[in-house]
Amino acid sequence: MHGARFGVREHEVTPERLFFERRGALQRVVQWPIGMAATVAHGTEAPSLHYALAGDVLCAEADVTGHNNYYEFSPDKKAVKTLAQALTTHPWTVSVEGEVEKPLTVDIDDVYKLFGAEERIYRLRCVEGWSMVVPWSGFALSKLLDRARPTSRAKFVEFESLHRSREMIGQRMSQLVWPYREGLRMDEAMHPLTFVVTGLYGKPLPKQNGAPLRMAVPWKYGFKSPKALTRIVLRETPPITSWNQAAPAEYGFFGNVNPAVAHPRWSQSRENRLGELHKRPTLPFNGYAAWVADLYRGMDPRLLY
């Protein structure tokens, strides 16, 4: 289930010309079941593309990079692209600490050498009712956590994003308590689908999309995939998460996509895929139920929001 590993920088993983030649084909024929891979022709091997679900079509790059929920900069999705360019993303480190045997801090320049990169096509479903199909590149979170050697007391994983209000001007407002924090159960964090993102459309991750490191957890609403990661803490108890802290009646800890459970202010049964004119039905776990539903066996689905 894992793609090729490369000890190179993200922009070197797939030549841009080849990526977009392949992208044209993908937009016409993305019909693979999960786990199958596409490769590039022309005699050039490229990383495998995993987890494209049947019938999905990649969203236009301009939509993915120009429509961003990123309150650290602005609640205005279109303004984020401009405002995020003020962010300094180098130097950058991410630490793994807490209930681990070997706490570590990794420099962004070493991330590519240590963990390589693979490409994955994932759905992204926002709690607000819009969605995308995105070609991310990066690596499974489990590879990073394994290096820190979690202890038996590690039951939850807390993610902390950058807090730098001089560049992230939205942090000067009080809508959320900064820095942004999110969390997963340990089994969710170690699941093969849980992905640390370093790139998008065969290029380094844009600042407005969460550069240089963000999460992608495709069966959960987008607020569960924090951007601009700086710190990961393994914990014995559930962490406080930003949107649950701000509005506990509207945003739970799990944040699993569930069309049967409405947001208090709108239905979650349908979604607006960017670039499409008509809404489509939302699927349980965003279409990934076959691979993640067992994580929640015996739990009341109404409590998994």
N, C-alpha and C positions, 0 to 999 in steps of 0.2 A: 504493500500500500504506500510505499514511500518512493519519491522520485529520486533523480540523480542528485548527488552531492557535489558541491563545487566550492573550493577554497578561494573564491574570488569575490569581487564586489558585485553588488546586485545588478548594476548596469551592464556587467559583462556576462551575465548568465545567458541571455538570449539576445542575439543581434536584433535591433529594432526592426529592420526590414523583414527578417524572417518571422518575427512575432506578428507583425501586422498582416503578412501574407497568410499566416495560419489563422489569425483572427477572422479574416474574411471568410475562410472556410467554416470556422466555428459558428459564426453568426448564421450560417445557412443550415448546418447539420449537427448541432449539439444535441445528440440523442443517446448519449452513452449512459448506461447504468453506473452507479457509483463505483469507484475503484478502477474503472477502465481508463486507458490513457490514450492521448493523441500525441503523435510525434511529427516533426517537421520533415518535409521531403528535401530535395535538393542535396542529398548526401550529407546533411549536417544534423547531428544529433542534438536534441534539446531536452530540457527537463520535462518529465511527464506532467500532463495536466490532469489533475484528479478531481473527483467529486462533482463533476457536472451532472446535473439531474436532467432526466428526459424532458425535452421540449424547451429547455432554457435557451435564451438568446442573450449574448453579452449586451449590456447597456453601452451606449455611446460613451467614449472616454470623456467628452465634454460634460455629459450629465454627471458622471461619477465624480469628476474633479471640480464641478461647479455648483453642486447641490450638497451642502455639508452641514450637519448638525454638530456644532463645535462651540459650546457656550463659553469656553475660555476666551473666545474672540468676539462672538456676537450671536444673538438668537436669530439674526438675519442670515439665512442659508446662502444667499448669493454674496453677501458681504464678506463671508469668511475667507473666500479665496484670496481676496486682496489683503485683508487684515493679517492673515497668517504669514504673509511673506516677511513680516517683522521678526519672526521667531528665529533665534539662533539655534541650529541643530547640531553644531559641531564646535567644540568637543561635546561628547554625550556618553553617559554611562548608565547602566541599569544594574541594580543590586538585587540579590536573592538572599533573604535572611529569615530570621525567626526560627521555626522548628526544623532546622536543618543541621546536619553534621558538619558541612563545609560551606559556610557563608561565602558568597563570592560577589565580586563586582566586575562586570564585563564592559569593556570599552566598545563603542559602536564599531570601531575599525576592526575589532577582533570577532565581532558577531559572525561575519561572513566566513571567516576562516574556521571558526569553531563549529558552526552549525550548517553551513552551506545554504542552499536555497532550492525550493521546488515551487512549482506553480500549481495553484488550485483555483478552480472556478467555484465560487460560493454564492448562494443567495444571501442578501442582507435585507431584513425586514425591520423597518423602523416602527416603534410603538405608535407613532403618529399616523400610520396607515399607508406609507409609501414604501417601495421596495426597489432593489437593484439586483442585477446579476453581475458579479465583479470577478475579474481575473487577478487574484492576489498572488504574490510570491513571498516566501518566508520559510518557516520551519515549525514543526510541532512543539508546543510549549513543553511537553514532557521531556524533550531533549535538554532543555535548559534546567528544568527542575531536577532531573536525574543527576545532573552534574553537581548539584548542591547536596544531594543525598538527604531527602526528607526523612525525618524521624517518624516513629510510630505515633507520635502525638499530633502530627500534621493532619488536620481534618478539613481545613479550609485554606484557600489562597486569596490573599488581598492584593489588589493592584493599585498603585498610586501613580497618578500622572504628574506632570511638571506643574509647579507653582511658581510663576514668574510674571507678576502683574505688570511689570514695566514693558513687557512685550506682548503679553496675552491680556489685552485691555478689557476683555469681558470679565476677568477676575477682579476688576475694580468694582463690580456690581455684586449684590448680595443674594442673588437668586439661589445660589448653591454655596455650601461651605467648601472652600478650596483648601488643599488640592482635591481634584476629582478622585474619588475612590470607588472601586468596584470589587466584586468577589465571586468566587466559585467554590463549590464543594471540591474536595480533593479528587474524587473520582471524575468529576466534570473536567477539571483542569488537566488530568492525565489522559483524557479521551483523545484518540487519534485525530478527531476533527478540530480540536482546540488548537489554534494557530497563532503564532507570532508573525506579524506582517512586517516586511521590510520593503516591499515593492508593489507596484500596480501597473498593469499593462506593459510589463517588461521593462519598466523604468524604476528608478528609486522612488520610494513613496513620497508623494507631494506633501508639503507642509499642511495644507488644508485638510488632508486625509489622515493626518496623525503622525507625520514623520518625526523622528526616524524609526520609531517602533510603536506599533499598536497591536491590539488583539483583534481576532476574528473568531467569534463563537457562533456558527451559522444557524443553530437551532434556537437561539435566543434573540430577543429584541436587541436592536443596535446599541441601546444604552449600556448593555453588558459587555461591550467591546471597547474598552477605554483607549484613548489615544495618548501619544507623547509619554510613553511609559518610562518611569525612572526608578521604580522600586517595587519589588514583589516580596510579600511577607507571608510565610507559611504559618498558620495559626491553629490553635486547638479549638478556638471558639469562632463563631461567625463574625466577620468584620462588619463594621458600619459601612453602608454604601450610600453614595451621594444622593441619588434620586429617591431612594427609600427614606433617607433622613429628611429630605425636603418635602416629600409628599407621600407618606406611608400608605395612605388609602388608595393611591394610584399606581405605585411602583413597588413591587415586592422584591424579595431577595433573588428568587429564581429567574424571573423574567423570561420564561419559556414562551415561545410563540404558540398561542392557543386561540383559534378562531371562535371557540365556544365560550370564552370568558371575555366579556366586554370590558374595555377601559371604562371607568366611571363616567366619562364624558363622550364616548363614541364606541361604535361597534368595532370589533376586530375581525369580523367574518370575511371582509374583502380588503383588497389592497390596490393601490395605484402604482403599477410598475413604471418607472421612469421611461419615457419614450413611447408608451402605449396610450391609446385614447380611451380604452374602456377598463374598468376595474376587473380584477380576477379574484377567484376565491383564494383565501388564505388557507394553507394546509397546516395540520398539527405539526408542531416542532419545525415549521417552515419547510416541510418536505423531507426532513431527516429522521422521521420517527423510527424507521426500520433499524437505525443505527444507535439511537439514543434513548428510546422509550424505556428500555429495560433499566436505565439508571433510576427511574422513578416508579418502579413496580410497587404496587400497594399503597402509593401515596394518592391523596385526593387531588385530582388535576386542578381543581379550583384554587388550591393553595400553592400552585407552582407558578403563579403569575409574578 
